[in-house]
Amino acid sequence: MRHPPLTRPLAGPGLAESPEFSGFTGSLAGPGPGARRVPLVAVAHGSRDPRAAETVEELLDLVRQARPGLPVRSAYLDHAAPTLGQALRGLSEAVVLPLLLTEAYHSGVDIPAVLATATAHDPGLRVHRATTLGPHPLLVATLEHRLAEAGVPLGDPDTAVVLVSAGSSDPRANAVVAGIAGDWRRSRPWWSVAPAYASAGSPTPAEAVARLLRSGAPRVVVAPYLLAPGYFADKIRRDTLAAGAHTVAAVLGPSPELASLVLRRHAEALIASDLTAGA
């Protein structure tokens, strides 16, 4: 499955000044060619749906194109190979980057546990842990691109947006998604932007759509805050259309913006390690 490239402008008036964009500087090109070429191991959740791994590999292909010479490996926490431990074999140093959209159990417990085992087996392995992809303004920009591709005018005051994440048992992760929705609502003249959760949270996507329609929203569209297609994306589309949503955009998928974000997280991890070592 191939995803179309994003070609529309990154951000319209107002978005760059929103709270979600605070602290964002620099171009989409990512770190310059002089950045350190410590191998990148990108860890995705994994899925029984083969489209998920295909999407991850497409994204990492964009990363390789953006930084020729940077070794890039994929790994998966479940349902797909290689595992993180397998991906680290043969490396003396690596940046481990969770391809996750919020900090939650996988990034805080699962990945550190695997890394502890890997470094115990290979004490010479030096690991730099990167933060998750989200939250970040480039993700919001990609959401807007996906809505635009689906025919939704940017910031249309007659359109309410439901921002749907997979949901987490960690309420802090769900609160981050709610914060992104609030920042997005304040940065654009949407009728409203409401968070929803496909699991482990409330409201569900269908409930959020129905609530906005009852509140008088002229049109409700859905923006999946998901990296790849799969069970959740299919269920979100089915349930929200049945609840009255006008449009359901595609998932984030691979894009130059996400490839740039991966490279930024890679560079940030190395900078953080250097600062710690020099302290």
C-alpha positions in Angstrom: 0.0 0.0 0.0 1.5 3.3 -1.1 0.5 6.6 0.5 0.3 9.8 -1.5 3.0 12.5 -0.6 1.8 15.6 1.1 2.3 18.7 -1.1 0.1 21.4 0.4 1.6 24.2 2.5 2.6 23.1 6.0 0.7 25.7 8.0 -1.7 28.5 7.3 -2.2 31.8 9.2 -2.5 31.3 13.0 -1.2 27.7 13.3 2.4 28.7 13.8 1.4 31.0 16.6 -0.7 28.4 18.4 0.4 26.8 21.8 1.0 23.5 20.0 3.7 25.2 18.0 5.4 26.9 20.9 9.1 26.4 20.8 9.1 25.1 17.2 11.9 26.5 15.1 13.7 25.5 12.0 12.8 24.1 8.6 11.3 20.8 7.6 14.6 19.6 6.3 15.6 18.3 9.7 19.1 18.1 11.0 21.8 19.0 8.6 24.2 16.6 6.8 26.8 17.1 9.5 24.5 15.4 12.1 25.9 12.3 13.8 25.2 9.1 12.0 24.5 7.0 15.1 22.2 4.2 13.9 18.5 4.8 14.4 16.2 1.9 15.6 12.6 3.0 15.2 10.2 1.0 17.4 6.6 0.7 16.3 3.7 -0.9 18.2 3.1 -3.7 15.7 -0.1 -5.1 14.4 -1.6 -8.2 12.9 -2.7 -6.1 10.0 0.1 -6.0 7.4 -0.8 -2.5 6.4 0.7 -1.2 9.6 4.2 -2.6 9.0 4.0 -1.4 5.4 3.3 2.1 6.6 6.2 2.1 9.0 8.6 0.9 6.4 7.4 3.6 4.0 8.0 6.2 6.6 11.5 4.9 7.3 12.2 4.8 3.6 11.5 8.6 3.6 13.9 9.0 6.5 16.6 7.1 4.6 16.1 9.3 1.6 16.3 12.5 3.7 19.5 11.3 5.5 21.5 9.1 3.1 24.2 7.2 5.1 22.2 7.1 8.3 21.6 3.4 9.3 17.9 3.0 9.9 16.3 -0.2 11.3 12.7 -0.9 12.2 11.5 -2.9 15.2 8.1 -3.9 16.6 6.8 -4.4 20.1 4.3 -7.1 19.0 2.8 -9.0 16.1 5.7 -8.3 13.7 9.4 -8.9 13.3 12.1 -7.9 14.1 11.7 -7.4 17.8 13.7 -4.5 19.4 16.2 -6.9 20.8 16.7 -8.4 17.4 17.1 -5.0 15.7 19.8 -4.0 18.2 22.0 -7.1 17.5 25.4 -6.2 16.0 25.2 -2.5 17.0 27.6 -0.9 19.5 25.5 2.3 19.7 22.0 3.2 18.7 19.3 5.8 19.1 16.0 4.0 20.0 13.0 6.0 18.9 9.4 5.0 19.8 7.2 5.5 16.7 4.4 6.3 19.2 2.2 9.4 19.4 2.1 9.8 23.1 4.1 8.8 26.1 2.4 5.8 27.8 2.9 2.3 28.9 4.9 1.1 25.9 7.4 3.9 25.9 7.6 4.1 29.7 7.7 0.3 30.6 7.9 -2.0 27.6 10.8 -0.4 25.7 12.9 0.3 28.8 12.5 -3.3 29.9 13.8 -4.6 26.5 16.7 -2.1 26.6 17.6 -3.2 30.1 17.8 -6.8 28.9 19.7 -5.9 25.8 22.4 -3.9 27.6 22.7 -6.6 30.3 23.5 -9.1 27.6 25.8 -6.6 25.8 27.3 -4.2 28.3 29.2 -2.4 25.5 26.0 -1.4 23.8 25.3 2.3 24.2 21.7 3.3 23.8 20.3 6.8 23.4 16.6 6.9 24.2 14.5 9.3 22.1 11.1 10.7 23.0 7.9 9.6 21.3 6.9 11.4 18.1 4.1 13.3 19.7 3.0 15.7 20.6 4.6 18.0 18.0 3.3 20.7 15.6 4.4 18.6 12.6 1.8 16.0 13.6 -0.9 18.7 13.7 0.2 19.9 10.3 -0.1 16.4 8.9 -3.6 16.0 10.4 -4.5 19.2 8.5 -3.0 17.8 5.3 -5.0 14.6 5.6 -8.2 16.6 6.1 -7.4 18.8 3.1 -6.9 15.7 1.0 -10.4 14.6 2.1 -11.8 17.9 0.9 -12.2 19.6 4.2 -11.4 23.4 4.1 -8.8 24.4 6.6 -10.3 25.9 9.7 -13.8 26.0 8.2 -16.0 27.6 10.9 -18.9 25.4 9.9 -16.9 22.2 10.5 -16.3 20.5 13.8 -13.4 18.1 14.0 -13.2 15.0 16.1 -9.5 14.2 16.9 -9.4 10.4 17.5 -6.5 8.6 19.2 -6.2 5.0 20.0 -6.6 5.7 23.6 -4.6 4.6 26.6 -5.0 3.2 30.1 -2.7 6.0 31.2 -5.0 9.0 31.7 -2.0 11.3 31.2 -1.7 10.1 27.6 -5.4 10.8 27.0 -5.0 14.2 28.5 -2.2 15.0 26.0 -4.6 14.3 23.2 -7.2 16.5 24.8 -4.6 19.2 25.0 -3.8 18.9 21.4 -7.5 19.2 20.5 -7.8 22.3 22.6 -4.7 24.0 21.1 -5.9 23.1 17.6 -9.3 24.6 18.4 -7.8 27.8 19.6 -5.4 28.1 16.6 -8.0 27.7 13.9 -11.6 29.0 13.4 -13.1 25.4 13.4 -16.6 25.2 14.8 -15.0 23.0 17.5 -12.3 20.3 18.0 -13.1 17.5 20.3 -11.0 14.6 21.5 -12.2 11.0 21.3 -10.6 7.6 22.1 -11.0 4.4 20.2 -10.3 2.4 23.4 -9.6 2.9 27.1 -11.1 6.4 27.2 -14.2 8.5 26.8 -15.9 9.7 24.7 -15.7 7.1 21.9 -15.4 8.5 18.4 -19.1 7.8 17.7 -20.2 9.5 20.9 -18.1 12.5 20.1 -19.6 12.8 16.6 -23.2 12.4 18.0 -22.5 15.0 20.7 -21.3 17.6 18.3 -24.2 17.1 16.0 -26.6 17.4 18.9 -24.8 20.6 19.8 -25.6 22.1 16.4 -22.4 21.6 14.5 -23.2 22.0 10.8 -20.7 19.4 9.7 -18.5 16.9 11.7 -15.3 15.4 10.3 -12.9 13.0 11.8 -9.1 13.2 12.0 -7.5 10.0 13.1 -4.5 10.6 15.3 -3.1 7.2 14.3 0.2 6.5 12.6 -1.0 3.6 10.4 -4.1 1.8 9.1 -5.4 -1.2 10.9 -8.2 -2.4 13.2 -8.6 0.9 15.0 -8.6 3.0 11.9 -11.2 0.7 10.2 -13.4 0.8 13.3 -13.2 4.5 13.6 -14.3 5.0 10.0 -17.1 2.6 10.3 -18.5 3.8 13.6 -18.2 7.6 13.0 -19.8 7.4 9.5 -22.6 5.5 11.1 -22.9 8.2 13.8 -23.3 10.9 11.1 -19.8 12.1 10.4 -19.5 13.8 7.0 -15.9 12.8 6.3 -13.2 10.6 7.9 -9.6 11.6 6.9 -6.8 9.1 6.3 -4.4 8.2 9.1 -1.2 10.2 9.4 0.8 7.7 7.4 4.2 8.4 5.9 5.0 12.0 5.0 8.0 14.3 4.6 6.9 16.1 7.8 6.9 12.8 9.8 10.3 11.8 8.3 11.6 15.2 9.5 10.2 14.7 12.9 11.9 11.3 13.2 15.2 12.9 12.4 14.6 15.7 14.9 13.9 13.2 17.6 17.1 11.3 16.6 19.1 14.5 16.9 17.5 15.5 20.2 18.3 12.2 21.7 22.0 12.6 20.9 22.1 16.2 22.1 20.5 15.1 25.4 23.0 12.3 25.8 25.9 14.7 25.1 24.6 17.2 27.6 24.2 14.5 30.3 27.7 13.2 29.6 29.1 16.7 29.9 27.3 17.6 33.1 
